[in-house]
Amino acid sequence: MSHEIPSLWAATARPPLDLPRLTESGRADVLVIGAGVTGLSAALHLAESGASVAVLEAQAPGHGGSGRNGGQVIPGLKEDPDALDRVFGPAATAFAGSTADVLFDVIARHRIACDAQRDGWIQASVKAAHLPGLEKRMAQWAARGAPVGMLDAGAMARATGSGAFRGGWIDRRAGRVHPLNYVTGLAEAAQRLGVRLFGRSPVTALGREGQLWRAEVAGGAGLRAPQVVIATNAYSGGLWPRVRATIVAANSFQVATDPLPPALLERVLPGRAVVSDSRRVANYFRIGPENRLMMGGRGAFAEPRSAADFAQVEKALRWLFPEAAALGIAYRWAGRVGITADHRPHLHQPAPGVTIAIGYNGRGLALGTAMGRALARHLAEGAPLPLPAQPIRPLPFHGLQALYGTAAIAYYRLRDAAER
C-alpha cells in the first residue's frame, strides 16, 4: 500500500528525474550505491572535490526512506552530548551537533527548492518523569553554544496547540524540508557537477576485478572504481554479506489530514516547529504541504495493506489534535528506518576501498547529509571519519526481526503507558 498510494510528498513533489538505466560498462574514481540522502550527499561533495563519481540506484532517487520520511531536520544523535564526548570524543559530538547546519548550507549553496525552513524542533513530553532528562540534554547543548531552551506546560500548549504535554525543549538549529524535493535537488546538483546517475539499475554483484571493484547490474553492464560507498541503509539487500542483519528495518507510518482551515492553522504549531515526543515509541508531527497536519509513528513491521494498519498513528492524532483529526485523513504511507541496537549510526570498512554507512535511527535527513559530506572528505582528502569504523556485527536472530521488532514496539508502548 505504501508504494501503491502516494505519500503527501509524492503528491506535492516536483517532477522526478528520469534517470537512464546503466546499459554500458564504465569507470569512475568513486562508485556510490544508493541514491538516497547519504549517497547523493557523498556524490555531490566528492564531485566538488574534483572526483569522477557514478551513482547506481535500484529505483529512483528518494524511493526509499529518504523521500518518505517526516521531513524533520534534527541535529545530534540519540545520545546526549556529554555521553558522546565520553564514548567518541568532542570531535564526534561537534559533528553530531552540526548536521542540520550542513544540510541547510547544502540547500543554500545549491539553491535547492524544497520548502526549507529553520523554525526549530521541539522534543515534547507527556510524562513528567521525562522532564529532568530533557532539561539535562538541553543544558548540555546550551553549554556548547546551541540556541536551545526549555518549555513548560503552558509554553508547550502555545507552541503546539495541544494541552497534552507536560513540558519539553526546543532546538532552534533544527527545521523542516520537503524531503522528496530535497533528494531530487541533491541529484540535480550532483548532475550539474558531472556526477553520472543511473536509476532502475539494482546492483546484482559486487566483487574485485584486479585493483578495482566492479558493480554489475542486470544485463551484464557494470561500473568499476577503486572506491565504493554503499549507502542503502534500511533498504540494504544482500549486496555485502551480513550488513542488512546489523539493523532492524522498521516501518515508520505517517498520515496527513485534509488542509487545516485558517482558524485552526493559527492554533496548531503556529511557529511551525517540528515536534517529536520523548517516549520510547514516539510520535512526531508537523505542518506539511497544503497546510495539512502530518502525524507519524511506529507500527507493525510488515508493509501496510489497509487503513487499519495506521490505527495507532491516527489514535495519537485524535488524542493530540481532535479538531484536525475530524477533518479526515487524506494520505497514508510508510517508509523504512534503519534502527541499530545502540541507536548510533554505524560505519564499516570491511575491505580496502569499501565504505558502508548505515543506521540513522530516524534522523537521516540531517545526519545522512553530514555523513555523506564526511565520507567524501575521507575519500578525497584523507580526513578522519566522524565516527570510528567498526566490524560488521549482525544482530542475534535477525531473521526473526519482524516478530521481535513488532513485539518490542508493543512492550515499549506498555512501558510508556506505565510511566507518569
Secondary structure as UniProt FT lines:
FT   TURN            2..4
FT   HELIX           8..12
FT   STRAND          26..27
FT   STRAND          30..33
FT   HELIX           37..48
FT   TURN            49..50
FT   STRAND          53..56
FT   TURN            61..64
FT   HELIX           65..67
FT   STRAND          72..73
FT   HELIX           81..88
FT   HELIX           90..97
FT   HELIX           99..110
FT   STRAND          121..125
FT   HELIX           128..130
FT   HELIX           131..142
FT   TURN            143..145
FT   STRAND          148..152
FT   HELIX           153..160
FT   STRAND          167..171
FT   TURN            172..173
FT   STRAND          175..176
FT   HELIX           179..192
FT   TURN            193..194
FT   STRAND          196..198
FT   STRAND          203..209
FT   TURN            210..211
FT   STRAND          212..217
FT   TURN            218..219
FT   STRAND          222..225
FT   STRAND          227..230
FT   HELIX           233..235
FT   TURN            241..242
FT   HELIX           243..246
FT   STRAND          248..257
FT   HELIX           262..267
FT   TURN            270..271
FT   STRAND          274..277
FT   STRAND          283..288
FT   HELIX           289..291
FT   STRAND          292..298
FT   HELIX           307..310
FT   HELIX           311..320
FT   HELIX           322..325
FT   TURN            326..327
FT   STRAND          329..339
FT   TURN            341..342
FT   STRAND          346..351
FT   TURN            352..353
FT   STRAND          354..358
FT   TURN            361..362
FT   HELIX           364..381
FT   TURN            396..397
FT   HELIX           398..400
FT   HELIX           401..418
//
